[in-house]
Structure formats: structure tokens, C-alpha cells
Amino acid sequence: MALNRAKFRNLVHYICHKCEDASTLGATKLNKVLWYSDVVAYMVYGNPITGETYVKQQFGPVPKHILRAIQDLEDKEALIVRDVSFFGKLKKEYISLSEPDVSKFSGQEISLVDQVIDFVCKENTASSISKATHDYIWKIARIGEELPYETAFVSEFGEIDETDMEWAWEMIEEREKEAA
């Protein structure tokens, strides 16, 4: 899955534009909306929306090219980024200055992104959504390590039961017969 830079940049712009109240979308939430949008699309439809690469950082998965996309949008005067004080810390706020180009997105993709925006920005704090992305794969990865889309299918370990063991032994036996 290759990154579609224009589509990724347009998705960043769309998310910032959709969050009209800039106080609802900081850097952490922007990163999480992008992560969940791509991962859920991958899980449900078989392909991510943008093909972006995500890496482990302290507060969860972060798009590898997010700073470049934001800078491009600022250079095109499509977006303003400002630092504001938030409980004694600096928080990024993103203000869209123009309509985003959504022509490269399907209605299905925009609908999914809208649902993710509501989930991340309205139903969670930056802290709660950050913790939600700290699944098993995130915990075992090193800072800066890529988190492939496939890892979303293994977010938590489950108990192995007899049915799982029977299946595994059947697969081993089949492979041994094929190899003989």
C-alpha cells in the first residue's frame, strides 16, 4: 500500500475543516482520526484510505508524513496552526481557511471518516483516545517502529482453547502430509 500524498493531505484538511470548533481537535486527536480512518477502512474494505505509514510514538500511532502535510496546507494558506494554552500545556489547534478537496474520496470513505471524527473528537478526550490506541501491538513495538495495518487484527491476545489447539494440530498434520 503506497501513500497517496495528495489524498493524505486532503484528508488532513478535511478533518480540520470538519472540526469547526478548533478546540475539539489537537495534534493527538488529529493523529487518532487519521489512524482509525485508515485502519478501519483496511479492516472493513480491505484497503486504507490514504496508505499512510503509521509509527509508534509516546501517545500512540502517528502518521509518518503528518508534519509535511500540515506544512503543505499552511504554505497553500488552507490551514492555520496555532499553539494555545490547555491546562498549563501547549496544544495545537487547526483552523481551516478553505473548503477541502474531497473529490478523490468515495462517499463511503467520507462517511467512515465522519464517524471516526465523532468518535474521537466528541466521545473521547485526547488522553482517553490515546490510551485506546495502546493495544498489545503498540506496547511491544519500539518508539519509531512502523505499525502495519495488519496489526489491527491482533490488538489484544485472547485465551487459546481446545478448539484452537485442534485446528493448529490439523494444520500441522496437513502440512506434513503435503511435504511428504
Order of alpha helices (4+ residues) and beta strands (2+ residues): alpha-alpha-beta-beta-alpha-beta-beta-alpha-alpha-alpha-alpha
